[in-house]
Amino acid sequence: MKTKRLLVLLLSLALVIVASASAYALNGEKVLRLKQIVVPSPDEPGSLQKMTQVIADHKIDLNGVTIRNDSEALFMVDDAAATAAVLAEAGYSTKIEDVIAVEIPDIPGGLNSVLKVFSEAGVNLEHLYMFELNSSEVYYIFNVTDVEKTVSLLKDAGAEIK
């Protein structure tokens, strides 16, 4: 009888350890604090092409782009301030936002491990997209309501903050 209780106790303890480990299963994922450019984009043919033409004319390499809420173009570039200035000179209204970039391994459950950290801590994800840095590293961009809190959570979960 004692052996059976001990076995049940050990099995229960093992399940608790596994559950705790899986809650924060990050293994040194790189986290970068970056800036993205937000430009209002009318919902009409050619509007995004006109913006990217300005960027291309100034020999600026786009690392990432997405559309948010059918009304805003979001750009990831090496120098957000300089690119925002170029777009402003061309007559576009721009805003720069702080975002978090996380290099997530290309494995099943890679994205889920980061989202689980957010979910368990109550972090609200406003927007998500991917971009490529240096032609070899793929990052997910997270717009969150509290960048400082989220960076701290990721660090506590085992991510490497750059």
Phi and psi in degrees as GROMACS dihedral restraints (atoms count N, CA, C in turn):
[ dihedral_restraints ]
;  ai    aj    ak    al  type     phi  dphi    fc
    3     4     5     6     1   -63.7    20    10
    4     5     6     7     1   -38.0    20    10
    6     7     8     9     1   -62.7    20    10
    7     8     9    10     1   -42.1    20    10
    9    10    11    12     1   -64.5    20    10
   10    11    12    13     1   -43.0    20    10
   12    13    14    15     1   -63.8    20    10
   13    14    15    16     1   -43.6    20    10
   15    16    17    18     1   -62.7    20    10
   16    17    18    19     1   -41.5    20    10
   18    19    20    21     1   -62.7    20    10
   19    20    21    22     1   -44.7    20    10
   21    22    23    24     1   -63.1    20    10
   22    23    24    25     1   -42.7    20    10
   24    25    26    27     1   -62.6    20    10
   25    26    27    28     1   -45.7    20    10
   27    28    29    30     1   -64.2    20    10
   28    29    30    31     1   -41.0    20    10
   30    31    32    33     1   -63.8    20    10
   31    32    33    34     1   -42.6    20    10
   33    34    35    36     1   -62.0    20    10
   34    35    36    37     1   -44.5    20    10
   36    37    38    39     1   -62.1    20    10
   37    38    39    40     1   -42.2    20    10
   39    40    41    42     1   -61.9    20    10
   40    41    42    43     1   -41.5    20    10
   42    43    44    45     1   -64.3    20    10
   43    44    45    46     1   -39.7    20    10
   45    46    47    48     1   -63.5    20    10
   46    47    48    49     1   -43.5    20    10
   48    49    50    51     1   -63.6    20    10
   49    50    51    52     1   -44.4    20    10
   51    52    53    54     1   -63.7    20    10
   52    53    54    55     1   -43.6    20    10
   54    55    56    57     1   -62.9    20    10
   55    56    57    58     1   -41.5    20    10
   57    58    59    60     1   -65.5    20    10
   58    59    60    61     1   -41.9    20    10
   60    61    62    63     1   -65.4    20    10
   61    62    63    64     1   -39.5    20    10
   63    64    65    66     1   -74.1    20    10
   64    65    66    67     1   -21.3    20    10
   66    67    68    69     1   -65.3    20    10
   67    68    69    70     1   -34.6    20    10
   69    70    71    72     1  -129.8    20    10
   70    71    72    73     1    69.5    20    10
   72    73    74    75     1   -95.4    20    10
   73    74    75    76     1    44.1    20    10
   75    76    77    78     1   -92.4    20    10
   76    77    78    79     1   140.3    20    10
   78    79    80    81     1  -122.9    20    10
   79    80    81    82     1    64.2    20    10
   81    82    83    84     1    75.9    20    10
   82    83    84    85     1    21.9    20    10
   84    85    86    87     1   -54.1    20    10
   85    86    87    88     1   137.8    20    10
   87    88    89    90     1   -77.4    20    10
   88    89    90    91     1   133.7    20    10
   90    91    92    93     1  -120.9    20    10
   91    92    93    94     1   126.6    20    10
   93    94    95    96     1  -116.8    20    10
   94    95    96    97     1   141.9    20    10
   96    97    98    99     1   -96.3    20    10
   97    98    99   100     1   119.0    20    10
   99   100   101   102     1  -127.6    20    10
  100   101   102   103     1   174.5    20    10
  102   103   104   105     1  -117.8    20    10
  103   104   105   106     1   139.1    20    10
  105   106   107   108     1  -120.4    20    10
  106   107   108   109     1   152.2    20    10
  108   109   110   111     1   -97.8    20    10
  109   110   111   112     1   132.0    20    10
  111   112   113   114     1  -112.2    20    10
  112   113   114   115     1   126.0    20    10
  114   115   116   117     1  -129.1    20    10
  115   116   117   118     1   123.3    20    10
  117   118   119   120     1   -56.8    20    10
  118   119   120   121     1   135.1    20    10
  120   121   122   123     1  -130.3    20    10
  121   122   123   124     1   112.3    20    10
  123   124   125   126     1   -62.6    20    10
  124   125   126   127     1   145.5    20    10
  126   127   128   129     1   -81.3    20    10
  127   128   129   130     1    76.3    20    10
  129   130   131   132     1  -149.9    20    10
  130   131   132   133     1   152.4    20    10
  132   133   134   135     1   -58.0    20    10
  133   134   135   136     1   134.6    20    10
  135   136   137   138     1    89.8    20    10
  136   137   138   139     1    -8.3    20    10
  138   139   140   141     1   -65.6    20    10
  139   140   141   142     1   -43.6    20    10
  141   142   143   144     1   -67.9    20    10
  142   143   144   145     1   -38.2    20    10
  144   145   146   147     1   -61.2    20    10
  145   146   147   148     1   -38.7    20    10
  147   148   149   150     1   -64.9    20    10
  148   149   150   151     1   -40.1    20    10
  150   151   152   153     1   -65.2    20    10
  151   152   153   154     1   -45.9    20    10
  153   154   155   156     1   -69.2    20    10
  154   155   156   157     1   -24.0    20    10
  156   157   158   159     1   -64.9    20    10
  157   158   159   160     1   -43.5    20    10
  159   160   161   162     1   -59.8    20    10
  160   161   162   163     1   -44.7    20    10
  162   163   164   165     1   -64.0    20    10
  163   164   165   166     1   -44.3    20    10
  165   166   167   168     1   -65.3    20    10
  166   167   168   169     1   -40.1    20    10
  168   169   170   171     1   -60.7    20    10
  169   170   171   172     1   -25.7    20    10
  171   172   173   174     1   -98.7    20    10
  172   173   174   175     1    14.2    20    10
  174   175   176   177     1    56.2    20    10
  175   176   177   178     1    37.7    20    10
  177   178   179   180     1   -96.3    20    10
  178   179   180   181     1   128.8    20    10
  180   181   182   183     1   -87.4    20    10
  181   182   183   184     1   124.8    20    10
  183   184   185   186     1   -82.3    20    10
  184   185   186   187     1   126.2    20    10
  186   187   188   189     1   -90.2    20    10
  187   188   189   190     1   -28.4    20    10
  189   190   191   192     1  -164.2    20    10
  190   191   192   193     1   153.0    20    10
  192   193   194   195     1  -153.8    20    10
  193   194   195   196     1   144.2    20    10
  195   196   197   198     1  -154.8    20    10
  196   197   198   199     1   167.6    20    10
  198   199   200   201     1  -113.0    20    10
  199   200   201   202     1   134.1    20    10
  201   202   203   204     1  -116.9    20    10
  202   203   204   205     1   132.6    20    10
  204   205   206   207     1    56.0    20    10
  205   206   207   208     1    28.7    20    10
  207   208   209   210     1    56.2    20    10
  208   209   210   211     1    14.1    20    10
  210   211   212   213     1  -140.5    20    10
  211   212   213   214     1    -3.3    20    10
  213   214   215   216     1  -136.3    20    10
  214   215   216   217     1   133.3    20    10
  216   217   218   219     1   -94.4    20    10
  217   218   219   220     1   134.7    20    10
  219   220   221   222     1  -114.7    20    10
  220   221   222   223     1   126.9    20    10
  222   223   224   225     1  -119.7    20    10
  223   224   225   226     1   136.5    20    10
  225   226   227   228     1  -110.2    20    10
  226   227   228   229     1   123.5    20    10
  228   229   230   231     1  -139.2    20    10
  229   230   231   232     1   169.7    20    10
  231   232   233   234     1   -67.5    20    10
  232   233   234   235     1   -37.0    20    10
  234   235   236   237     1  -127.3    20    10
  235   236   237   238     1    94.8    20    10
  237   238   239   240     1   -64.0    20    10
  238   239   240   241     1   -41.6    20    10
  240   241   242   243     1   -63.7    20    10
  241   242   243   244     1   -45.3    20    10
  243   244   245   246     1   -65.6    20    10
  244   245   246   247     1   -40.8    20    10
  246   247   248   249     1   -68.3    20    10
  247   248   249   250     1   -39.6    20    10
  249   250   251   252     1   -61.8    20    10
  250   251   252   253     1   -38.4    20    10
  252   253   254   255     1   -65.1    20    10
  253   254   255   256     1   -41.7    20    10
  255   256   257   258     1   -62.2    20    10
  256   257   258   259     1   -44.0    20    10
  258   259   260   261     1   -66.6    20    10
  259   260   261   262     1   -38.6    20    10
  261   262   263   264     1   -64.3    20    10
  262   263   264   265     1   -40.6    20    10
  264   265   266   267     1   -60.0    20    10
  265   266   267   268     1   -30.7    20    10
  267   268   269   270     1   -85.3    20    10
  268   269   270   271     1     2.9    20    10
  270   271   272   273     1    99.1    20    10
  271   272   273   274     1     5.9    20    10
  273   274   275   276     1   -90.9    20    10
  274   275   276   277     1   141.6    20    10
  276   277   278   279     1   -81.0    20    10
  277   278   279   280     1   131.6    20    10
  279   280   281   282     1  -130.6    20    10
  280   281   282   283     1   156.2    20    10
  282   283   284   285     1  -142.3    20    10
  283   284   285   286     1   145.6    20    10
  285   286   287   288     1  -111.2    20    10
  286   287   288   289     1   130.4    20    10
  288   289   290   291     1  -117.4    20    10
  289   290   291   292     1   146.0    20    10
  291   292   293   294     1   -79.4    20    10
  292   293   294   295     1   135.5    20    10
  294   295   296   297     1  -137.5    20    10
  295   296   297   298     1   167.7    20    10
  297   298   299   300     1  -113.2    20    10
  298   299   300   301     1   131.6    20    10
  300   301   302   303     1  -111.8    20    10
  301   302   303   304     1   128.8    20    10
  303   304   305   306     1  -122.9    20    10
  304   305   306   307     1   123.5    20    10
  306   307   308   309     1   -79.9    20    10
  307   308   309   310     1   112.7    20    10
  309   310   311   312     1  -110.4    20    10
  310   311   312   313     1   130.1    20    10
  312   313   314   315     1   -60.5    20    10
  313   314   315   316     1   145.3    20    10
  315   316   317   318     1   -82.3    20    10
  316   317   318   319     1    72.4    20    10
  318   319   320   321     1  -136.5    20    10
  319   320   321   322     1   156.4    20    10
  321   322   323   324     1   -57.3    20    10
  322   323   324   325     1   129.8    20    10
  324   325   326   327     1    86.4    20    10
  325   326   327   328     1    -0.2    20    10
  327   328   329   330     1   -58.8    20    10
  328   329   330   331     1   -53.2    20    10
  330   331   332   333     1   -64.3    20    10
  331   332   333   334     1   -40.0    20    10
  333   334   335   336     1   -59.2    20    10
  334   335   336   337     1   -36.0    20    10
  336   337   338   339     1   -63.0    20    10
  337   338   339   340     1   -37.7    20    10
  339   340   341   342     1   -74.2    20    10
  340   341   342   343     1   -43.1    20    10
  342   343   344   345     1   -63.2    20    10
  343   344   345   346     1   -31.0    20    10
  345   346   347   348     1   -65.7    20    10
  346   347   348   349     1   -40.5    20    10
  348   349   350   351     1   -59.3    20    10
  349   350   351   352     1   -46.5    20    10
  351   352   353   354     1   -61.0    20    10
  352   353   354   355     1   -49.2    20    10
  354   355   356   357     1   -59.7    20    10
  355   356   357   358     1   -48.4    20    10
  357   358   359   360     1   -66.2    20    10
  358   359   360   361     1   -24.3    20    10
  360   361   362   363     1   -97.1    20    10
  361   362   363   364     1    -1.3    20    10
  363   364   365   366     1    75.9    20    10
  364   365   366   367     1    25.3    20    10
  366   367   368   369     1   -79.4    20    10
  367   368   369   370     1   126.4    20    10
  369   370   371   372     1   -87.9    20    10
  370   371   372   373     1   122.5    20    10
  372   373   374   375     1   -90.9    20    10
  373   374   375   376     1   117.4    20    10
  375   376   377   378     1   -87.9    20    10
  376   377   378   379     1   -34.2    20    10
  378   379   380   381     1  -162.4    20    10
  379   380   381   382     1   149.6    20    10
  381   382   383   384     1  -144.3    20    10
  382   383   384   385     1   134.7    20    10
  384   385   386   387     1  -155.8    20    10
  385   386   387   388     1   174.5    20    10
  387   388   389   390     1  -112.8    20    10
  388   389   390   391     1   153.9    20    10
  390   391   392   393     1  -149.6    20    10
  391   392   393   394     1   162.4    20    10
  393   394   395   396     1  -110.4    20    10
  394   395   396   397     1   133.7    20    10
  396   397   398   399     1  -116.4    20    10
  397   398   399   400     1   130.7    20    10
  399   400   401   402     1    59.2    20    10
  400   401   402   403     1    28.0    20    10
  402   403   404   405     1    56.3    20    10
  403   404   405   406     1    15.3    20    10
  405   406   407   408     1  -143.2    20    10
  406   407   408   409     1   -19.3    20    10
  408   409   410   411     1  -112.7    20    10
  409   410   411   412     1   128.4    20    10
  411   412   413   414     1  -104.9    20    10
  412   413   414   415     1   128.3    20    10
  414   415   416   417     1  -120.5    20    10
  415   416   417   418     1   149.1    20    10
  417   418   419   420     1   -98.2    20    10
  418   419   420   421     1   133.4    20    10
  420   421   422   423     1   -98.6    20    10
  421   422   423   424     1   127.5    20    10
  423   424   425   426     1  -116.0    20    10
  424   425   426   427     1   119.7    20    10
  426   427   428   429     1   -89.4    20    10
  427   428   429   430     1   119.9    20    10
  429   430   431   432     1  -129.1    20    10
  430   431   432   433     1   160.4    20    10
  432   433   434   435     1   -71.6    20    10
  433   434   435   436     1   -30.6    20    10
  435   436   437   438     1  -132.0    20    10
  436   437   438   439     1    95.1    20    10
  438   439   440   441     1   -62.6    20    10
  439   440   441   442     1   -45.5    20    10
  441   442   443   444     1   -59.6    20    10
  442   443   444   445     1   -48.6    20    10
  444   445   446   447     1   -60.6    20    10
  445   446   447   448     1   -42.3    20    10
  447   448   449   450     1   -68.6    20    10
  448   449   450   451     1   -41.3    20    10
  450   451   452   453     1   -61.2    20    10
  451   452   453   454     1   -43.3    20    10
  453   454   455   456     1   -61.6    20    10
  454   455   456   457     1   -42.8    20    10
  456   457   458   459     1   -61.4    20    10
  457   458   459   460     1   -44.8    20    10
  459   460   461   462     1   -64.1    20    10
  460   461   462   463     1   -39.4    20    10
  462   463   464   465     1   -62.9    20    10
  463   464   465   466     1   -46.4    20    10
  465   466   467   468     1   -63.1    20    10
  466   467   468   469     1   -27.1    20    10
  468   469   470   471     1   -85.8    20    10
  469   470   471   472     1    -1.2    20    10
  471   472   473   474     1   109.6    20    10
  472   473   474   475     1     5.5    20    10
  474   475   476   477     1   -79.4    20    10
  475   476   477   478     1   156.3    20    10
  477   478   479   480     1  -100.2    20    10
  478   479   480   481     1   115.6    20    10
  480   481   482   483     1   -87.6    20    10
  481   482   483   484     1   126.0    20    10
